[in-house]
Amino acid sequence: MLTLKALHIIFVASWFAGLFYLPRIFVNLAMVPEGSTAERERLLLMARKLYRFMAPLAVLALACGTWLWLGYGFGGGWLHAKLTLVLVLIGYHLYCGRLYRQFLAGDNRRSHVWFRWFNELPVLILFVVVFLVVLKPF
């Protein structure tokens, strides 16, 4: 079980790296001046590759987490709160895919400032989840 726990932490950390960086690419995409096709295409390529890299990591993190949950059988209010935040992260991940498709279609309606704020959500969730898992406050 310790190997599984280590794998879960590695996959979660790797998934979060993507969740932190993909919106930064969106910030840069939102700042690309009109007519700067090469820059836009390069950023879109980076976003596509990162999103495709993140998706299997998310699946592996969720699979290991589910296996740990079934193996340990623990529960409590802290776990319900954590699972709720995991669902929010899954939604965030999927929404990032939607935002990427909007950029690809040239249909972005958000400013770089909005994406800077959007980029902070997974950081806040990570803080809360780590404290929930370590402290198990309820």
C-alpha positions as a Markdown table, in Angstrom:
| # | Residue | x | y | z |
|---|---|---|---|---|
| 1 | Met | 0.0 | 0.0 | 0.0 |
| 2 | Leu | 2.9 | 2.4 | 0.6 |
| 3 | Thr | 4.0 | 2.0 | -3.0 |
| 4 | Leu | 0.4 | 2.8 | -4.2 |
| 5 | Lys | 0.4 | 5.9 | -1.9 |
| 6 | Ala | 3.7 | 7.1 | -3.3 |
| 7 | Leu | 2.4 | 6.6 | -6.9 |
| 8 | His | -0.8 | 8.5 | -6.0 |
| 9 | Ile | 1.3 | 11.4 | -4.6 |
| 10 | Ile | 3.5 | 11.4 | -7.8 |
| 11 | Phe | 0.6 | 11.4 | -10.1 |
| 12 | Val | -1.3 | 14.1 | -8.2 |
| 13 | Ala | 1.8 | 16.3 | -8.1 |
| 14 | Ser | 2.3 | 15.8 | -11.9 |
| 15 | Trp | -1.3 | 16.5 | -12.6 |
| 16 | Phe | -1.1 | 19.7 | -10.6 |
| 17 | Ala | 1.9 | 20.8 | -12.5 |
| 18 | Gly | -0.2 | 20.8 | -15.6 |
| 19 | Leu | -3.1 | 22.5 | -13.8 |
| 20 | Phe | -0.8 | 25.2 | -12.7 |
| 21 | Tyr | 0.9 | 25.8 | -16.0 |
| 22 | Leu | -1.9 | 25.4 | -18.6 |
| 23 | Pro | -3.7 | 28.5 | -17.5 |
| 24 | Arg | -0.4 | 30.4 | -17.6 |
| 25 | Ile | -0.3 | 29.5 | -21.3 |
| 26 | Phe | -3.8 | 30.8 | -21.6 |
| 27 | Val | -2.6 | 34.1 | -20.0 |
| 28 | Asn | 0.0 | 34.4 | -22.8 |
| 29 | Leu | -2.5 | 33.4 | -25.5 |
| 30 | Ala | -4.9 | 36.1 | -24.3 |
| 31 | Met | -2.0 | 38.6 | -24.6 |
| 32 | Val | -1.0 | 37.6 | -28.2 |
| 33 | Pro | -1.3 | 40.7 | -30.5 |
| 34 | Glu | -3.5 | 40.5 | -33.6 |
| 35 | Gly | -1.6 | 39.1 | -36.5 |
| 36 | Ser | 1.1 | 37.3 | -34.4 |
| 37 | Thr | 0.2 | 33.9 | -35.9 |
| 38 | Ala | 3.5 | 32.1 | -35.2 |
| 39 | Glu | 3.3 | 33.0 | -31.5 |
| 40 | Arg | -0.3 | 32.0 | -31.2 |
| 41 | Glu | 0.3 | 28.7 | -33.0 |
| 42 | Arg | 3.3 | 27.9 | -30.8 |
| 43 | Leu | 1.3 | 28.6 | -27.6 |
| 44 | Leu | -1.6 | 26.5 | -28.9 |
| 45 | Leu | 0.7 | 23.6 | -29.6 |
| 46 | Met | 2.2 | 23.9 | -26.1 |
| 47 | Ala | -1.4 | 23.9 | -24.6 |
| 48 | Arg | -2.5 | 20.9 | -26.6 |
| 49 | Lys | 0.6 | 18.9 | -25.7 |
| 50 | Leu | 0.3 | 19.8 | -22.0 |
| 51 | Tyr | -3.4 | 19.0 | -21.9 |
| 52 | Arg | -2.8 | 15.6 | -23.5 |
| 53 | Phe | 0.0 | 15.0 | -21.0 |
| 54 | Met | -2.2 | 16.0 | -18.0 |
| 55 | Ala | -5.2 | 13.8 | -18.9 |
| 56 | Pro | -3.5 | 10.4 | -18.3 |
| 57 | Leu | -1.9 | 11.7 | -15.1 |
| 58 | Ala | -5.3 | 12.8 | -13.8 |
| 59 | Val | -6.7 | 9.3 | -14.6 |
| 60 | Leu | -3.8 | 7.6 | -12.8 |
| 61 | Ala | -4.1 | 9.9 | -9.8 |
| 62 | Leu | -7.8 | 9.2 | -9.5 |
| 63 | Ala | -7.3 | 5.5 | -10.0 |
| 64 | Cys | -4.7 | 5.3 | -7.3 |
| 65 | Gly | -6.8 | 7.4 | -5.0 |
| 66 | Thr | -9.8 | 5.2 | -5.5 |
| 67 | Trp | -7.7 | 2.1 | -4.9 |
| 68 | Leu | -6.3 | 3.6 | -1.7 |
| 69 | Trp | -9.8 | 4.5 | -0.5 |
| 70 | Leu | -11.1 | 1.0 | -1.2 |
| 71 | Gly | -8.0 | -0.6 | 0.4 |
| 72 | Tyr | -7.9 | 1.4 | 3.5 |
| 73 | Gly | -11.7 | 1.9 | 3.8 |
| 74 | Phe | -11.3 | 5.1 | 5.8 |
| 75 | Gly | -13.9 | 7.8 | 5.8 |
| 76 | Gly | -15.0 | 10.9 | 7.7 |
| 77 | Gly | -16.0 | 14.4 | 7.0 |
| 78 | Trp | -12.5 | 15.4 | 5.9 |
| 79 | Leu | -12.7 | 12.8 | 3.1 |
| 80 | His | -16.0 | 14.0 | 1.9 |
| 81 | Ala | -14.6 | 17.5 | 1.7 |
| 82 | Lys | -11.5 | 16.3 | -0.1 |
| 83 | Leu | -13.6 | 14.3 | -2.6 |
| 84 | Thr | -15.8 | 17.3 | -3.3 |
| 85 | Leu | -12.6 | 19.3 | -4.0 |
| 86 | Val | -11.4 | 16.5 | -6.3 |
| 87 | Leu | -14.6 | 16.8 | -8.2 |
| 88 | Val | -14.1 | 20.6 | -8.5 |
| 89 | Leu | -10.5 | 19.9 | -9.9 |
| 90 | Ile | -11.9 | 17.4 | -12.4 |
| 91 | Gly | -14.4 | 20.1 | -13.5 |
| 92 | Tyr | -11.5 | 22.6 | -13.7 |
| 93 | His | -9.4 | 20.3 | -15.8 |
| 94 | Leu | -12.3 | 19.7 | -18.2 |
| 95 | Tyr | -13.0 | 23.5 | -18.3 |
| 96 | Cys | -9.4 | 24.0 | -19.3 |
| 97 | Gly | -10.0 | 21.7 | -22.2 |
| 98 | Arg | -13.0 | 23.8 | -23.2 |
| 99 | Leu | -11.0 | 27.0 | -22.9 |
| 100 | Tyr | -8.3 | 25.5 | -25.1 |
| 101 | Arg | -10.9 | 24.6 | -27.8 |
| 102 | Gln | -12.2 | 28.2 | -27.6 |
| 103 | Phe | -8.6 | 29.6 | -28.2 |
| 104 | Leu | -8.2 | 27.1 | -31.0 |
| 105 | Ala | -11.4 | 28.4 | -32.7 |
| 106 | Gly | -10.3 | 32.0 | -32.1 |
| 107 | Asp | -13.3 | 32.5 | -29.8 |
| 108 | Asn | -11.6 | 33.6 | -26.6 |
| 109 | Arg | -13.7 | 36.2 | -24.8 |
| 110 | Arg | -11.6 | 36.5 | -21.6 |
| 111 | Ser | -8.8 | 38.9 | -20.7 |
| 112 | His | -5.3 | 37.9 | -19.5 |
| 113 | Val | -6.3 | 39.3 | -16.1 |
| 114 | Trp | -9.2 | 36.8 | -15.9 |
| 115 | Phe | -6.8 | 34.0 | -16.7 |
| 116 | Arg | -4.4 | 35.1 | -14.0 |
| 117 | Trp | -7.2 | 34.9 | -11.4 |
| 118 | Phe | -8.4 | 31.6 | -12.9 |
| 119 | Asn | -4.9 | 30.2 | -12.5 |
| 120 | Glu | -5.1 | 30.6 | -8.7 |
| 121 | Leu | -8.0 | 28.2 | -8.1 |
| 122 | Pro | -5.9 | 25.0 | -8.2 |
| 123 | Val | -3.4 | 26.5 | -5.8 |
| 124 | Leu | -6.1 | 27.3 | -3.2 |
| 125 | Ile | -7.6 | 23.8 | -3.6 |
| 126 | Leu | -4.2 | 22.2 | -3.2 |
| 127 | Phe | -3.7 | 24.0 | 0.1 |
| 128 | Val | -7.1 | 23.0 | 1.5 |
| 129 | Val | -6.7 | 19.3 | 0.3 |
| 130 | Val | -3.3 | 18.9 | 1.8 |
| 131 | Phe | -4.5 | 20.3 | 5.2 |
| 132 | Leu | -7.5 | 18.1 | 5.1 |
| 133 | Val | -5.5 | 15.0 | 4.4 |
| 134 | Val | -2.7 | 15.7 | 6.9 |
| 135 | Leu | -4.8 | 17.2 | 9.8 |
| 136 | Lys | -8.1 | 15.3 | 9.2 |
| 137 | Pro | -9.9 | 18.1 | 11.1 |
| 138 | Phe | -13.4 | 16.5 | 11.1 |
